Amino acid sequence: MEDRQQWLSIAAVVLVIGGLGYFLYQRSKQAEPTNNNLGEGVEIEQKANQLLETMNIDVPEGVDRANLEDVSGGDGTGVATRDMVNGKFVHSVIAALPDPEAGMFYEGWLVNTVTDDVVSTGTFRIAKGGFILDFTSSTDLTDHNQVVVTLEKVDDGKPETHVLEGTFK
């Protein structure tokens, strides 16, 4: 009888330790970030860096940078920068996108996500194997933290089909 109680005690301790170990293992798995979210962010960063390297462009230290993600279902990518230089707002975007259909063009936009103010930064030009946009303004637009690239059919100052999006941090 004493042997039986001893075995039951040992079995209970093993079950408690095993249960505690399993609980801690499951809890640690829940605390880890999902690989999908982490992978997407890393993939966007890698694509953006590869684009900069391909186009032989260096982003200077201290310049705000936003990586642009394709939101149209394609595999485009881009990098946007902004800075204040000698009292002027300077903004550039480089993008790897397919050539637009005849009669269509890419346009850049800056969006203030608090006030919903949208400013066109102009149309893209083909250069260095991708698309480039350069924009300068005497108005400080650093409060416009979102960058949008659209595919346009009509030059009417209204954003059409969103292709790339990103946010300055």
C-alpha positions as CSV (number, residue, x, y, z in Angstrom):
1,M,0.0,0.0,0.0
2,E,2.8,2.4,0.8
3,D,4.5,1.6,-2.6
4,R,1.2,2.5,-4.3
5,Q,0.9,5.8,-2.5
6,Q,4.5,6.6,-3.4
7,W,4.0,5.9,-7.1
8,L,0.8,7.9,-7.1
9,S,2.7,10.8,-5.5
10,I,5.5,10.6,-8.1
11,A,2.9,10.4,-10.9
12,A,1.1,13.4,-9.6
13,V,4.3,15.4,-9.4
14,V,5.3,14.4,-13.0
15,L,1.8,15.4,-14.2
16,V,2.0,18.8,-12.5
17,I,5.5,19.5,-13.8
18,G,4.5,18.3,-17.3
19,G,1.3,20.4,-17.3
20,L,3.3,23.5,-16.1
21,G,5.9,22.9,-18.8
22,Y,3.2,22.6,-21.5
23,F,1.4,25.8,-20.2
24,L,4.6,27.8,-20.3
25,Y,5.5,26.5,-23.8
26,Q,2.1,27.5,-25.1
27,R,2.3,30.9,-23.4
28,S,5.7,31.6,-24.9
29,K,4.4,30.7,-28.4
30,Q,1.5,33.2,-28.0
31,A,3.9,36.0,-27.0
32,E,6.1,35.6,-30.1
33,P,5.1,37.8,-33.1
34,T,3.6,36.0,-36.0
35,N,6.0,35.3,-38.7
36,N,3.6,36.6,-41.4
37,N,3.7,40.2,-40.0
38,L,7.4,40.1,-39.4
39,G,8.1,38.5,-42.8
40,E,6.1,41.1,-44.6
41,G,7.9,44.0,-43.0
42,V,11.3,42.5,-43.6
43,E,10.4,41.7,-47.2
44,I,9.3,45.3,-47.9
45,E,12.5,46.6,-46.3
46,Q,14.6,44.1,-48.4
47,K,12.8,45.1,-51.6
48,A,13.2,48.8,-50.9
49,N,17.0,48.4,-50.2
50,Q,17.4,46.3,-53.3
51,L,15.7,49.0,-55.4
52,L,18.0,51.7,-53.9
53,E,21.0,49.4,-54.7
54,T,19.9,48.7,-58.3
55,M,19.3,52.4,-59.0
56,N,22.6,53.2,-57.3
57,I,21.0,55.7,-54.9
58,D,22.1,56.4,-51.3
59,V,19.7,57.9,-48.8
60,P,21.7,60.5,-46.7
61,E,21.8,60.3,-42.9
62,G,19.1,62.4,-41.2
63,V,16.6,62.3,-44.2
64,D,13.2,60.8,-43.4
65,R,12.5,57.6,-45.4
66,A,9.4,55.6,-46.0
67,N,9.3,52.2,-47.7
68,L,6.4,51.9,-50.1
69,E,4.4,48.7,-50.3
70,D,2.4,47.5,-53.3
71,V,-1.3,47.7,-52.4
72,S,-2.6,46.8,-55.9
73,G,-1.8,43.1,-55.8
74,G,1.3,43.5,-57.8
75,D,5.0,43.3,-56.8
76,G,6.0,46.9,-57.1
77,T,8.0,48.7,-54.5
78,G,9.4,52.1,-53.8
79,V,11.2,54.4,-51.4
80,A,10.2,58.0,-50.5
81,T,12.3,60.6,-48.8
82,R,11.6,64.0,-47.3
83,D,13.7,66.7,-45.8
84,M,13.8,70.5,-45.1
85,V,16.7,72.0,-47.0
86,N,17.4,75.8,-46.8
87,G,13.7,76.4,-45.8
88,K,12.4,74.3,-48.7
89,F,10.5,71.0,-48.4
90,V,12.2,68.5,-50.6
91,H,10.5,65.1,-51.4
92,S,11.6,62.3,-53.7
93,V,10.2,58.9,-54.6
94,I,11.8,56.1,-56.6
95,A,9.6,53.2,-57.6
96,A,9.9,49.9,-59.4
97,L,6.6,49.6,-61.2
98,P,5.4,48.1,-64.5
99,D,5.1,50.5,-67.4
100,P,1.6,52.0,-67.4
101,E,-0.8,51.3,-70.2
102,A,-1.0,53.9,-73.0
103,G,-2.7,57.1,-71.8
104,M,-2.1,56.3,-68.1
105,F,0.6,57.7,-65.8
106,Y,1.8,57.4,-62.2
107,E,1.3,60.3,-59.8
108,G,2.6,60.9,-56.3
109,W,0.7,62.2,-53.3
110,L,1.4,63.3,-49.7
111,V,-1.4,62.8,-47.2
112,N,-1.9,64.4,-43.8
113,T,-3.7,61.5,-42.1
114,V,-5.0,63.7,-39.3
115,T,-6.6,66.4,-41.4
116,D,-7.1,64.2,-44.6
117,D,-5.3,67.0,-46.6
118,V,-4.0,65.5,-49.9
119,V,-1.3,67.2,-52.0
120,S,-0.2,66.1,-55.4
121,T,3.5,65.9,-55.7
122,G,3.5,65.5,-59.5
123,T,3.9,62.8,-62.1
124,F,6.7,60.3,-62.3
125,R,9.3,60.2,-65.0
126,I,11.2,57.1,-66.3
127,A,14.8,57.1,-65.2
128,K,17.5,54.6,-64.3
129,G,15.3,51.6,-65.0
130,G,12.5,52.8,-62.7
131,F,10.2,55.7,-62.0
132,I,11.4,58.9,-60.2
133,L,9.5,61.8,-58.8
134,D,11.2,65.0,-57.4
135,F,9.1,67.6,-55.6
136,T,10.1,70.9,-53.9
137,S,7.8,73.3,-52.1
138,S,8.2,76.5,-50.1
139,T,5.4,75.0,-47.9
140,D,6.5,72.7,-45.0
141,L,4.7,69.5,-45.6
142,T,6.4,67.4,-43.0
143,D,3.0,66.9,-41.3
144,H,1.9,64.9,-44.4
145,N,3.2,61.6,-43.2
146,Q,1.6,59.2,-45.7
147,V,3.0,58.7,-49.3
148,V,0.7,57.3,-52.0
149,V,1.5,56.5,-55.6
150,T,-1.5,56.2,-57.9
151,L,-2.1,55.0,-61.4
152,E,-4.0,57.8,-63.2
153,K,-6.0,58.1,-66.3
154,V,-7.2,61.7,-65.9
155,D,-5.0,64.6,-64.8
156,D,-7.7,66.2,-62.5
157,G,-5.9,66.5,-59.1
158,K,-7.9,63.6,-57.7
159,P,-6.2,60.3,-56.7
160,E,-7.4,57.3,-58.7
161,T,-6.0,53.8,-58.3
162,H,-3.7,53.3,-55.3
163,V,-0.6,51.3,-56.3
164,L,2.0,52.0,-53.6
165,E,1.6,53.3,-50.1
166,G,4.0,54.0,-47.2
167,T,4.3,56.1,-44.0
168,F,7.1,58.3,-42.7
169,K,7.8,57.3,-39.1
